[in-house]
């Protein structure tokens, strides 16, 4: 889980490794978005997530690989 503390973008990012998915939710728990790889096998070992709000990038760790993708997709 990653808690974004940016005052203009307070979101939580939750890794659901068994579903190969990252969920973006508000602090109240409302789902705002979900993110998956086009190739499910890339997220088979999805373990952690971090966000760079300034660059609008999500970083995901799966196995020994770090993925970076645009949060606005």
MIKEDREN-107081 format. One record per residue (C-alpha): residue in three letters; residue number from 1; x, y, z. Coordinates in steps of 0.5 Angstrom, whole numbers, padded with zeros to 4 digits. Example, Ala and Ser with C-alpha at 12.3 -4.5 7.8 and 13.67 -1.06 7.14 Angstrom:
MIKEDREN-107081
{code=ALA | pos=1 | x=0025 | y=-0009 | z=0016}
{code=SER | pos=2 | x=0027 | y=-0002 | z=0014}
This chain:
MIKEDREN-107081
{code=UNK | pos=1 | x=0000 | y=0000 | z=0000}
{code=UNK | pos=2 | x=0002 | y=0007 | z=-0001}
{code=UNK | pos=3 | x=-0001 | y=0013 | z=0002}
{code=UNK | pos=4 | x=0000 | y=0020 | z=-0002}
{code=UNK | pos=5 | x=0001 | y=0025 | z=0002}
{code=UNK | pos=6 | x=0001 | y=0031 | z=-0003}
{code=UNK | pos=7 | x=-0005 | y=0036 | z=0000}
{code=UNK | pos=8 | x=-0008 | y=0036 | z=-0007}
{code=UNK | pos=9 | x=-0008 | y=0029 | z=-0009}
{code=UNK | pos=10 | x=-0009 | y=0025 | z=-0003}
{code=UNK | pos=11 | x=-0010 | y=0018 | z=-0005}
{code=UNK | pos=12 | x=-0008 | y=0011 | z=-0003}
{code=UNK | pos=13 | x=-0005 | y=0006 | z=-0008}
{code=UNK | pos=14 | x=-0007 | y=-0002 | z=-0006}
{code=UNK | pos=15 | x=-0003 | y=-0008 | z=-0009}
{code=UNK | pos=16 | x=-0008 | y=-0014 | z=-0010}
{code=UNK | pos=17 | x=-0002 | y=-0019 | z=-0012}
{code=UNK | pos=18 | x=-0007 | y=-0024 | z=-0013}
{code=UNK | pos=19 | x=-0011 | y=-0020 | z=-0018}
{code=UNK | pos=20 | x=-0005 | y=-0017 | z=-0021}
{code=UNK | pos=21 | x=-0008 | y=-0010 | z=-0020}
{code=UNK | pos=22 | x=-0006 | y=-0004 | z=-0017}
{code=UNK | pos=23 | x=-0013 | y=0000 | z=-0014}
{code=UNK | pos=24 | x=-0013 | y=0008 | z=-0013}
{code=UNK | pos=25 | x=-0018 | y=0010 | z=-0007}
{code=UNK | pos=26 | x=-0020 | y=0016 | z=-0004}
{code=UNK | pos=27 | x=-0018 | y=0016 | z=0004}
{code=UNK | pos=28 | x=-0026 | y=0015 | z=0005}
{code=UNK | pos=29 | x=-0025 | y=0008 | z=0001}
{code=UNK | pos=30 | x=-0028 | y=0010 | z=-0006}
{code=UNK | pos=31 | x=-0025 | y=0007 | z=-0011}
{code=UNK | pos=32 | x=-0022 | y=0012 | z=-0016}
{code=UNK | pos=33 | x=-0018 | y=0008 | z=-0021}
{code=UNK | pos=34 | x=-0015 | y=0001 | z=-0022}
{code=UNK | pos=35 | x=-0009 | y=-0001 | z=-0026}
{code=UNK | pos=36 | x=-0006 | y=-0007 | z=-0029}
{code=UNK | pos=37 | x=-0001 | y=-0009 | z=-0034}
{code=UNK | pos=38 | x=-0003 | y=-0011 | z=-0041}
{code=UNK | pos=39 | x=0001 | y=-0017 | z=-0040}
{code=UNK | pos=40 | x=-0002 | y=-0020 | z=-0034}
{code=UNK | pos=41 | x=0005 | y=-0025 | z=-0033}
{code=UNK | pos=42 | x=0009 | y=-0018 | z=-0032}
{code=UNK | pos=43 | x=0005 | y=-0017 | z=-0025}
{code=UNK | pos=44 | x=0005 | y=-0024 | z=-0023}
{code=UNK | pos=45 | x=0009 | y=-0022 | z=-0017}
{code=UNK | pos=46 | x=0007 | y=-0015 | z=-0016}
{code=UNK | pos=47 | x=0009 | y=-0013 | z=-0009}
{code=UNK | pos=48 | x=0009 | y=-0006 | z=-0008}
{code=UNK | pos=49 | x=0007 | y=0001 | z=-0011}
{code=UNK | pos=50 | x=0010 | y=0008 | z=-0010}
{code=UNK | pos=51 | x=0007 | y=0015 | z=-0014}
{code=UNK | pos=52 | x=0011 | y=0021 | z=-0016}
{code=UNK | pos=53 | x=0005 | y=0026 | z=-0016}
{code=UNK | pos=54 | x=0009 | y=0031 | z=-0019}
{code=UNK | pos=55 | x=0011 | y=0027 | z=-0025}
{code=UNK | pos=56 | x=0004 | y=0023 | z=-0025}
{code=UNK | pos=57 | x=0008 | y=0017 | z=-0025}
{code=UNK | pos=58 | x=0006 | y=0010 | z=-0022}
{code=UNK | pos=59 | x=0012 | y=0005 | z=-0020}
{code=UNK | pos=60 | x=0010 | y=-0002 | z=-0019}
{code=UNK | pos=61 | x=0015 | y=-0007 | z=-0016}
{code=UNK | pos=62 | x=0014 | y=-0014 | z=-0019}
{code=UNK | pos=63 | x=0019 | y=-0020 | z=-0018}
{code=UNK | pos=64 | x=0026 | y=-0016 | z=-0020}
{code=UNK | pos=65 | x=0023 | y=-0011 | z=-0024}
{code=UNK | pos=66 | x=0021 | y=-0004 | z=-0023}
{code=UNK | pos=67 | x=0015 | y=-0001 | z=-0028}
{code=UNK | pos=68 | x=0014 | y=0006 | z=-0029}
{code=UNK | pos=69 | x=0007 | y=0008 | z=-0032}
{code=UNK | pos=70 | x=0003 | y=0014 | z=-0033}
{code=UNK | pos=71 | x=-0002 | y=0015 | z=-0028}
{code=UNK | pos=72 | x=-0007 | y=0018 | z=-0033}
{code=UNK | pos=73 | x=-0008 | y=0013 | z=-0037}
